[in-house]
Amino acid sequence: MSNTVDTATGPAARLARGLAGVGQARHRGLALGLILLTQLLVVIDVSIVTLALPAIQRGLGFSPAGLQWVISAYALAFGGFLLLGGRLADLVGRRRILIAGAGLFTIASLACGLAGSPGMLVAARAAEGLGAAMMAPAAMSLILAIFPEGAERNRALGALGAVGGAGGAIGVLAGGMLTTWLSWRWIFFVNLPVGALIVAAARPLLPESRASLARRRFDVAGAVTVTGGLSLLVYAVVTAASHGWASATTVGLLAGAAALIAGFIVIEARSAAPLLPLAFFRNRTVTAANLAGLLLGGLIFPMFVFLSLYMQQVLGYSAIKAGLAFLVIAGGLIASSGLAQGLVTRVGAKLVLTAGLLGLAVAQVLFARLPVASHFTGDLLPGFVVVAAALGLAFVGDVIASTAGVRPADAGLASGLINTSQQIGGAIGLAVATSVAAARTAALLRAGHPKTAALADGFHDAFILTGALALVAAAAATLIRRIRS
């Protein structure tokens, strides 16, 4: 019967094929919607706590030094386990890992909302990060499995990039609203219905896919060394502010991370079924995209944090007012991401990514000139508009370049790798920028400068650093091969 329909040329047969195509497109649209919801949940949970930190500190009695672990525990687990989560998705099943990650994330969110002590909240945040490390690469690799390479995949990856970029701004806004109107606990409770929906809808909407490999053996030694090395690296950089970058503790942690990562490379070179085949990096476009992604994360994370602090600590904005200001970036980024999808198809990911990174460099220069007494329209808005336009180009270009020419068997690996690059870059960038800003502010306070002026100058130095990162990232993007899809 199916062969008759496929080869027939009559009106009824053409109508049947047309209806089948519509149904297939509709199913892919629903699948993409669920994948984007998954990505949004993961990204929002990085930034939603930012404006809630003072309320969390008051509610649970965190020390000033301990409060950073509400963010760092999530980043530590997320960044450390992403590569492992991506390869597990390839080997065990991408839908299966996404469902397992969403389930863990939802349970951990409930534990966060119910936390009665700092230790319980930090542990639950780490569990959230582990769930996110399973969800994010599985979601992205499902896009590679569902959509064929070319314009259709570019549109899907462009939408994923838009969600990734806008999610940070949306999370800040949601955190301010929920904390002000309800309680800080609701920034975690809001995850419960979304997580439950993902778990329930994944099986009927998403196809199961796994890598077609002759060897389906799991590289335990590689998994242990790379997860340990990345986790230790993130831990070292997020605690460097308290221990000091030149302290024996920080140097020892960084040396330990370097030793584990070096051991991982040796293991992968000798393994018959490696977690991360080193031949993967022969793809110059993928390698350059991940280097650009590392630097992109290193500038985006501190940019959002320091803009939030500038608006609240220097300008005196409330949490809700600061959150609403970011709507300019969120709305504009969605529009620029839609434009970027078409541009990649026409001119290639290389030019789109490079243009976006150069635009971000311009925005950092604008932010480095923000005065102590500023007006939103005249001072902040120009930089916000540039970020909205540039970030869409950068995220979409980077995501598409990071998967160019990747074999279907390595979809989860490619997804985990670009997510790892951006998260590790973000952790390192935030830690370094925080140290730079804090040192400048402390020096000015000792010299008798007013607090708001000292804070603003410290933020200026941080934005100069992020601007330099944007320029280096743009240089890395020029190594991408000019491929049109």
HULIN-V70083 format. One record per residue. N is the residue number from 0. RES is the residue in one small letter. SS is DSSP state (hx for helix, st for strand, lp for the rest). D_FIRST is the distance of its C-alpha to the first C-alpha in Angstrom with 2 decimals. Layout:
n: <N:N>
res: <RES:RES>
ss: <SS:SS>
d_first: <D_FIRST:D_FIRST>
This chain:
n: <0:1:2:3:4:5:6:7:8:9:10:11:12:13:14:15:16:17:18:19:20:21:22:23:24:25:26:27:28:29:30:31:32:33:34:35:36:37:38:39:40:41:42:43:44:45:46:47:48:49:50:51:52:53:54:55:56:57:58:59:60:61:62:63:64:65:66:67:68:69:70:71:72:73:74:75:76:77:78:79:80:81:82:83:84:85:86:87:88:89:90:91:92:93:94:95:96:97:98:99:100:101:102:103:104:105:106:107:108:109:110:111:112:113:114:115:116:117:118:119:120:121:122:123:124:125:126:127:128:129:130:131:132:133:134:135:136:137:138:139:140:141:142:143:144:145:146:147:148:149:150:151:152:153:154:155:156:157:158:159:160:161:162:163:164:165:166:167:168:169:170:171:172:173:174:175:176:177:178:179:180:181:182:183:184:185:186:187:188:189:190:191:192:193:194:195:196:197:198:199:200:201:202:203:204:205:206:207:208:209:210:211:212:213:214:215:216:217:218:219:220:221:222:223:224:225:226:227:228:229:230:231:232:233:234:235:236:237:238:239:240:241:242:243:244:245:246:247:248:249:250:251:252:253:254:255:256:257:258:259:260:261:262:263:264:265:266:267:268:269:270:271:272:273:274:275:276:277:278:279:280:281:282:283:284:285:286:287:288:289:290:291:292:293:294:295:296:297:298:299:300:301:302:303:304:305:306:307:308:309:310:311:312:313:314:315:316:317:318:319:320:321:322:323:324:325:326:327:328:329:330:331:332:333:334:335:336:337:338:339:340:341:342:343:344:345:346:347:348:349:350:351:352:353:354:355:356:357:358:359:360:361:362:363:364:365:366:367:368:369:370:371:372:373:374:375:376:377:378:379:380:381:382:383:384:385:386:387:388:389:390:391:392:393:394:395:396:397:398:399:400:401:402:403:404:405:406:407:408:409:410:411:412:413:414:415:416:417:418:419:420:421:422:423:424:425:426:427:428:429:430:431:432:433:434:435:436:437:438:439:440:441:442:443:444:445:446:447:448:449:450:451:452:453:454:455:456:457:458:459:460:461:462:463:464:465:466:467:468:469:470:471:472:473:474:475:476:477:478:479:480:481:482:483:484>
res: <m:s:n:t:v:d:t:a:t:g:p:a:a:r:l:a:r:g:l:a:g:v:g:q:a:r:h:r:g:l:a:l:g:l:i:l:l:t:q:l:l:v:v:i:d:v:s:i:v:t:l:a:l:p:a:i:q:r:g:l:g:f:s:p:a:g:l:q:w:v:i:s:a:y:a:l:a:f:g:g:f:l:l:l:g:g:r:l:a:d:l:v:g:r:r:r:i:l:i:a:g:a:g:l:f:t:i:a:s:l:a:c:g:l:a:g:s:p:g:m:l:v:a:a:r:a:a:e:g:l:g:a:a:m:m:a:p:a:a:m:s:l:i:l:a:i:f:p:e:g:a:e:r:n:r:a:l:g:a:l:g:a:v:g:g:a:g:g:a:i:g:v:l:a:g:g:m:l:t:t:w:l:s:w:r:w:i:f:f:v:n:l:p:v:g:a:l:i:v:a:a:a:r:p:l:l:p:e:s:r:a:s:l:a:r:r:r:f:d:v:a:g:a:v:t:v:t:g:g:l:s:l:l:v:y:a:v:v:t:a:a:s:h:g:w:a:s:a:t:t:v:g:l:l:a:g:a:a:a:l:i:a:g:f:i:v:i:e:a:r:s:a:a:p:l:l:p:l:a:f:f:r:n:r:t:v:t:a:a:n:l:a:g:l:l:l:g:g:l:i:f:p:m:f:v:f:l:s:l:y:m:q:q:v:l:g:y:s:a:i:k:a:g:l:a:f:l:v:i:a:g:g:l:i:a:s:s:g:l:a:q:g:l:v:t:r:v:g:a:k:l:v:l:t:a:g:l:l:g:l:a:v:a:q:v:l:f:a:r:l:p:v:a:s:h:f:t:g:d:l:l:p:g:f:v:v:v:a:a:a:l:g:l:a:f:v:g:d:v:i:a:s:t:a:g:v:r:p:a:d:a:g:l:a:s:g:l:i:n:t:s:q:q:i:g:g:a:i:g:l:a:v:a:t:s:v:a:a:a:r:t:a:a:l:l:r:a:g:h:p:k:t:a:a:l:a:d:g:f:h:d:a:f:i:l:t:g:a:l:a:l:v:a:a:a:a:a:t:l:i:r:r:i:r:s>
ss: <lp:hx:hx:hx:hx:hx:hx:lp:lp:lp:hx:hx:hx:hx:hx:hx:hx:hx:hx:hx:hx:hx:hx:hx:hx:hx:hx:hx:hx:hx:hx:hx:hx:hx:hx:hx:hx:hx:hx:hx:hx:hx:hx:hx:hx:hx:hx:lp:lp:hx:hx:hx:hx:hx:hx:hx:hx:hx:hx:hx:lp:lp:lp:hx:hx:hx:hx:lp:hx:hx:hx:hx:hx:hx:hx:hx:hx:hx:hx:hx:hx:hx:hx:hx:hx:hx:hx:hx:hx:hx:hx:hx:lp:hx:hx:hx:hx:hx:hx:hx:hx:hx:hx:hx:hx:hx:hx:hx:hx:hx:hx:hx:hx:hx:lp:lp:lp:hx:hx:hx:hx:hx:hx:hx:hx:hx:hx:hx:hx:hx:hx:hx:hx:hx:hx:hx:hx:hx:hx:hx:hx:hx:hx:hx:hx:hx:lp:lp:lp:lp:hx:hx:hx:hx:hx:hx:hx:hx:hx:hx:hx:hx:hx:hx:hx:hx:hx:hx:hx:hx:hx:hx:hx:hx:hx:hx:hx:hx:hx:hx:hx:lp:lp:lp:lp:hx:hx:hx:hx:hx:hx:hx:hx:hx:hx:hx:hx:hx:hx:hx:hx:hx:hx:hx:hx:lp:lp:lp:lp:lp:lp:lp:lp:lp:lp:lp:lp:lp:lp:hx:hx:hx:hx:hx:hx:hx:hx:hx:hx:hx:hx:hx:hx:hx:hx:hx:hx:hx:hx:hx:hx:hx:hx:lp:lp:lp:lp:hx:hx:hx:hx:hx:hx:hx:hx:hx:hx:hx:hx:hx:hx:hx:hx:hx:hx:hx:hx:hx:hx:hx:lp:lp:lp:lp:lp:lp:lp:hx:hx:hx:hx:hx:lp:hx:hx:hx:hx:hx:hx:hx:hx:hx:hx:hx:hx:hx:hx:hx:hx:hx:hx:hx:hx:hx:hx:hx:hx:hx:hx:hx:hx:hx:hx:hx:lp:lp:lp:lp:hx:hx:hx:hx:hx:hx:hx:lp:hx:hx:hx:hx:hx:hx:hx:hx:hx:hx:hx:hx:hx:hx:hx:hx:hx:hx:hx:hx:hx:lp:hx:hx:hx:hx:hx:hx:hx:hx:hx:hx:hx:hx:hx:hx:hx:hx:hx:hx:hx:lp:lp:lp:lp:lp:lp:lp:lp:hx:hx:hx:hx:hx:hx:hx:hx:hx:hx:hx:hx:hx:hx:hx:hx:hx:hx:hx:hx:hx:hx:hx:hx:hx:hx:lp:lp:lp:lp:lp:lp:hx:hx:hx:hx:hx:hx:hx:hx:hx:hx:hx:hx:hx:hx:hx:hx:hx:hx:hx:hx:hx:hx:hx:hx:hx:hx:hx:hx:hx:hx:hx:hx:hx:hx:hx:hx:hx:hx:hx:lp:lp:lp:lp:hx:hx:hx:hx:hx:hx:hx:hx:hx:hx:hx:hx:hx:hx:hx:hx:hx:hx:hx:hx:hx:hx:hx:hx:hx:hx:hx:lp:lp:lp:lp:lp:lp:lp:lp>
d_first: <0.00:3.80:5.50:5.22:6.47:8.78:10.32:10.69:14.26:14.79:16.47:13.70:11.45:14.70:15.55:12.43:13.23:16.83:16.52:14.74:17.64:20.16:19.04:19.23:22.61:23.86:23.11:24.90:27.68:28.22:28.21:30.76:32.83:33.15:34.07:36.68:38.09:38.49:40.31:42.49:43.56:44.59:46.50:48.21:49.66:51.61:53.47:53.50:56.47:58.65:60.37:60.43:62.53:65.93:64.78:63.30:66.60:68.60:66.34:66.17:69.36:67.94:70.54:70.24:69.32:66.80:64.98:63.21:61.25:59.22:57.54:58.21:56.72:53.34:53.66:54.80:51.82:49.30:50.60:51.30:47.93:45.51:44.98:44.46:42.00:39.94:39.74:39.00:36.01:34.72:35.37:34.76:32.02:32.51:31.24:33.23:36.39:36.02:35.84:38.77:40.78:40.21:41.28:44.41:45.18:45.01:47.25:49.66:49.85:50.89:53.53:54.77:55.20:57.07:59.21:62.85:64.29:63.92:62.78:59.98:58.68:58.82:56.98:54.25:53.93:53.45:50.65:49.05:49.31:47.62:44.68:44.50:44.57:41.35:39.64:40.49:39.12:35.99:35.29:35.84:33.82:30.80:31.03:30.95:27.86:25.92:27.04:26.85:30.31:31.56:32.24:29.78:31.35:34.76:34.27:33.27:36.18:38.44:37.75:38.52:41.73:42.69:42.38:44.35:47.11:47.33:47.09:50.64:52.11:50.07:51.21:54.84:54.59:52.86:55.44:58.31:57.00:56.15:59.42:61.50:59.94:58.99:59.83:59.03:57.05:54.42:53.42:51.86:50.82:48.70:46.37:45.48:43.00:41.38:41.07:39.72:37.04:35.95:35.78:33.81:31.29:30.72:28.27:25.78:26.18:26.77:24.61:26.49:27.38:29.90:31.39:30.00:33.38:34.61:37.49:36.92:40.62:42.42:45.53:48.01:51.09:49.56:48.37:51.84:53.78:51.76:51.48:55.17:56.18:54.34:55.51:59.06:58.93:57.87:60.51:63.16:62.61:62.35:65.59:67.47:68.93:70.72:71.68:72.39:70.53:73.32:73.86:73.56:70.77:68.56:69.32:68.63:65.29:64.21:65.39:63.43:60.26:60.83:61.38:58.16:56.09:57.82:57.06:53.39:53.31:54.95:52.50:49.46:50.90:51.18:48.11:45.23:42.84:44.66:44.02:44.66:44.38:47.30:45.26:43.45:46.56:46.29:44.00:46.87:44.94:43.93:47.50:49.12:46.82:47.84:51.49:51.20:49.41:52.30:54.81:52.75:52.74:56.45:57.27:54.89:55.91:59.66:59.21:57.69:60.20:63.24:62.23:61.92:65.33:66.93:65.92:67.09:70.08:71.50:70.50:70.56:67.11:65.80:62.59:60.69:62.22:61.38:57.79:57.44:58.77:55.80:53.44:54.36:52.87:49.77:48.91:49.74:47.87:44.58:45.11:46.16:43.20:40.84:42.87:42.85:39.04:39.04:42.20:40.78:37.91:40.52:43.56:42.50:43.29:46.71:48.30:46.83:48.05:51.44:52.01:51.23:53.63:56.39:55.96:56.37:59.53:60.91:60.18:62.10:65.08:65.03:64.95:67.77:69.95:69.43:72.87:74.22:74.43:71.32:69.38:65.62:65.05:67.41:67.10:63.90:61.44:61.53:60.58:57.87:56.29:56.40:54.83:52.01:51.18:51.75:50.13:46.74:46.89:48.14:45.67:42.56:43.82:44.74:41.51:39.37:41.78:41.83:38.14:38.05:36.64:36.32:33.84:31.10:32.87:36.02:34.72:36.61:39.65:39.77:39.45:42.14:44.38:44.53:45.05:47.74:49.42:49.69:50.86:53.40:54.61:54.98:57.01:59.29:59.67:60.56:63.07:64.78:64.87:66.27:69.01:69.87:70.06:72.01:74.55:75.25:75.58:77.88:80.11:80.51:81.24:83.93:85.39:85.70:82.89:81.39:78.35:75.92:77.11:76.81:73.28:72.24:73.70:71.92:68.59:69.48:69.83:66.44:64.82:66.57:65.00:61.47:62.03:62.92:59.74:57.69:59.37:58.81:55.13:54.87:56.45:53.89:51.04:52.32:51.27:47.58:45.88:44.89:41.10:39.06:35.54>
